[in-house]
Amino acid sequence: MADLTTGAFGRVADLGGPVVLLLIAIGVLTLAVVLYKLWQFATAGVGRHRELARAVAAWDAGDREGARQALARSRSYLAPVIGMALEAPGNADAAARLGAEAETRFARLERGLRLLDSVAQLAPLLGLFGTVLGMIEAFRALQDAGAQVDPSILAGGIWVALLTTAVGLAVAMPTAAILSWFEARMEAERVLAERAIATIRAPLGLA
């Protein structure tokens, strides 16, 4: 099995060169980061705030005890922030502290997204860089052939050179798609947190 793997990587290196190997390594790292972020989002309860929403709704309706009971059942990573909001005094300093606590939790969930953004932007450029290097090599081989020019030399060189661009795009496109999904989730989480904190600090129900 190890020999087969080594042989496969050797063939890839022969065809696309070190740029393709670098892109494959970046793709493996990107996949590891994506799987970790999916696990992190699942364990934090991102998008699953049913009890938290019930707590906020109860507080807004004036049911203080019901709000605390619903919050106690919540497994959301925002539950501690909402718990602080229930007990916080109604002043600007407390509001700023609540916002900072929420942002601290968002920052933990957003860790690694900058790497995905960098991969989405740089992978196509790396692929293009490999293509340029491949084209240079193809034309050099064509020049070395002199009068014995074989069109297959140029065609084969171009095919190999374009392989790096294809690999770069294959890494970048799914990375950009999953990054957009992560960013959309985090934007929805921010809106939910801001609305929850504002509702608790200015409930419609009577205290």
N, C-alpha and C positions, 0 to 999 in steps of 0.2 A: 504493500500500500504506500509506504514511504517512497519507494522507488518510482511508483506511478505519479505521485504528487510532484516529486522532484523533476521527473521527466516533463510533466505538463508545464511547470513553471519554466523549465529550460526552453521549451518550444515557444512559450509566450515571450521570453526574453529574446530569443533569436528573431522572432517576427517583429515585435514592437519595441524592443530595446528596454533600457532602464526606466524610461518614462512610463511605459505601460505597467511595469512592476511597481513603480511608485504609485500610480493611480489605483492599482489593485490593493496595495497596502492601505491607501487612503479610504478606499471603499470598505475594506474590512473594519477599519477603525470607525468609520461612519455608521456602519451597521451595528457595531457594539454600542455606540452612543445612542442610537435610535432605540434599541432594545432596552437600554437602561432607562431612557426617558419614559418609555411606555410603562415600564415597571414602576418608576417613580410616580407617574401620574395616577396609575391604578392604586398604589398603596396610599397615596395622599387623598384619594377620593375626589380627584378633579372631575367636575361635572356631576357629581353625586352629592347634592346638598338638600335633599328632601326634608330631613329633620331640621336642618338649619333654616330653610325657608319657612317651615311651620313655626319655628321659634320666633322669627322676625314678624310673621303675620300675627301671632298671638300677642306679641308685645305691642304691635301697632294697634291691635284691637283693645288693648288695656288689660289683657290677661297675663299678668306678670308671672304668676306661678306656672301657668301652662307654658309660657315661653322658656322658663328655666328648665322645666322637665323635658321639653322637646330638644333643647340645646344639649342636655345631658345625654340624650340618646344619639346625638350626631357624631359621626366619625370623620367629619370634614376637617381638613387642616386649618380651616378658617374658624372653627368653633372656639378656640382660645381667644381670638380677636373679638368675636362677637360677645363672648363672656365678659371680656374687659369692657366692651361698649355698654353692656347692661349695668355695670357698676360704676362707670366713669362719670365724673362730674360734668355738668354742661358748660364747659368753657372751651376757648380756642386751643389752649394748651393740650387738653385731653383729646380733642379732635386730631391735632397734629400727631400726637403719640399713637393714636389708633391707626392713622394712615401709615405711619412709619412701621408699625408692627405688621400690617398687611403687606407692605412692600417688601419687608424682610422675607416673608414666606414666598412671595412671588419670585424674589431673586433666587431663592433656592431651587424653585421649579424651572427657572429660566437658565440655570447653569448648564452649559453645554450647547445652547442654541446658537451662540456666537460661532462656535466651531462649525456647526452645520451650515451656517450662513457663509462662512469662509470657504468651505468645501464646495458649496453650490456656485460660488463665484470663481474660484480658482481652478476647479477641475477642468472646465472647458479650455481655460488658458493653458494649462499644462498639456492637454491633448493637442492644442494648436502648436505649442512649442515642440512637441514630439513630431508633429507632422512637418514642421519647417526643417527640423534636423533630418528627418527621413528624406525630404525632397532634396536637400543639399547632398545627401549621400547618393541618392538616385542619379542626380545630374553629374556628380563626380564619377560614378561608375560609367555613365554614358560617355563622358569625356575620355576616360581611360580606355574605352573600347575603340576609340579612334575611328578608322574607316570601317571596322567590322561592327557597325552599329546594328544591334538587334532590338527592335521595338519592344520585345518582351522584357528586356532589361529595365526600360523606363516604366512600362506598365506595371511590372512587378514591384518596382521601387515605390511607385505612387500608391499602389494598393497597400503595401506595408506601412507607408507613411500615414495614410488616412486611418489606419487602424487605431492610432493613438487618439485621434479626434473622436472616433466612435466610442472608445473606452471612456474618454473624458466626459462625453455627453451622457453615457450610460450611468456614470457615477453622479453627475450633477443633477440630472432631471428628477430622479426619485428623491434625491436629497432636498431639492427646492420644494417639491410637493409636500413632503412630510414636514418640512420646516414651516410652510404656510399653515398647515393644520395645527402644529404646536402653537404658533403665534396667534391663530384665531382662538384657540382654546384659552390661552392666557388673557387675551383681550376680553373674552366673555367672563373670565374669573374676576378681572378687575372691575368690570361693570357691576357684577353681582355683589362684590364686596363693598363698593362705594354706595350702592343702593341700600344694602343691608345696614351699614353704619349710619347713613343719613336717616333711614326709617327709625332706627332705634333712638337716635338722638332727637328726633322730632316726630314722635308718634302721633297718629291722628286720634287714637283712643285716649280716654281720660286716665290719668294716673290713679 
